[in-house]
Amino acid sequence: MTAADRLDSQSLAAALATLPGWEGDGETIRRVYRTDGWRGSMLVANAIGFICEAADHHADVLVTWPRVTVTLSTHSAGGVTAKDLEVARLIDRQIGWRPPAGSSLQGPERPFVE
């Protein structure tokens, strides 16, 4: 990726409008996931790690109690690109997944991510 792949401020603002909870500063996009504590933070961090490794596009991840902050940027482009937005969507989908109604899976008694 090069600087030509970097999203301009209008494109970034439009994309962030479709990603609830994500913020951007032109250089990066960032989201904070509130968790139920250490267990939830580790589950979220591991899910992010798996997605980023599988995508070969790595995030900065800060794990604390009770939250995980993920920051994405395409270093070779010097800012945010379509790669960052795609990874953000994958992270949201994975972390937000719950068993659907009518499933034989019931999910945890208490959610680990708010």
N, C-alpha and C positions, 0 to 999 in steps of 0.2 A: 504494500500500500504506500501511496505517496501523499503529499499535501493536497494534490488534486482530488483525492478521495474523501477528504475531510468535509464534513457537513457544514454548510453556512448556518448562520444564526436562525434564519427563518425555517430552514429544513429541520434543524435540531428542535426548535420550539414546537413545530408541528408533530414531529415524532414523539416528543416527550408528552404531548397531550394525549397520546394513545397508550402511554405507559404510566398508569397511576402509581404514585409513590416515588417515582424517579425524578431527580433534579439534575440540571446541567449547568455548567459554568462556561461552556464553550470549549474547554480543554478536556473535561471528563463528564461522565454521567455517574450518579451515585444514588443508592437506595439504602435505607436503614430498615432492617427487619427486626421487629420487637419479638422476643421469644419468651418462653415460660421459665427460662433460666439456662443453666449450663447445658443440660441435655438438649434443649431445643437449639441453642446456639451451635452446638457441635453438629447436629443433624443438618442444619441450614448450611454451615460452612462446608461440610462434606459434599452436600448436593451441588453447591457452587463449584467446588473443586473438581468434581466429576465432569460437570458440563464444560468447564473451561479447558480441562485436559483433553476431553474428547473433541472439542472444537479447535484445539491448538490456538486458543486466544485467551490469555490469562488475565484475571482480574486481580486487583489489590483487595484483600479481605482482612477486615479487622474484627476479631472475635472477642466479645466482652460479655459480661453478664449484665443484663439480659437482652443483648442485641448483637446483630451482625451487620456491619457496614460493608457494602461491596461497591467498588469504584472501577469503572471501565473506561479505557482510552486506547486508541491505536497509536502506539508510540511512533511507529514509522511514518504515520501521517501527521503527527503533531496535534492530534485532537480526536474528536469523535467521528466515527465512520459507521457505515451500515453494519459492519461486523459487531460493533458494540451494541447496537440496537437489537440485533438478532440474538446475541448472547443474553441480553437483558430479558428478552421475551421468553427464552428457554428457561432461564432461572425462575422467573415469575411462574411459569407454567408448572415447573417441577415442585417448587416450594408451596404453591397454592393448591396442588392436587389433593383431593379428598375422594374417598369412595363415593360413587354416585348413588343416588336414591335407588333402592331396590337391589343393590349389590349384596352379595354374600359377605363382603368385607364391611366391617363396622367402623374402622378407624379408631384412633385413641379416644379414651374417655374425655381427656382434656386436651385441647389443641396446643401444639407446641410453638406455633407462630400465630401472632395476632393479625 
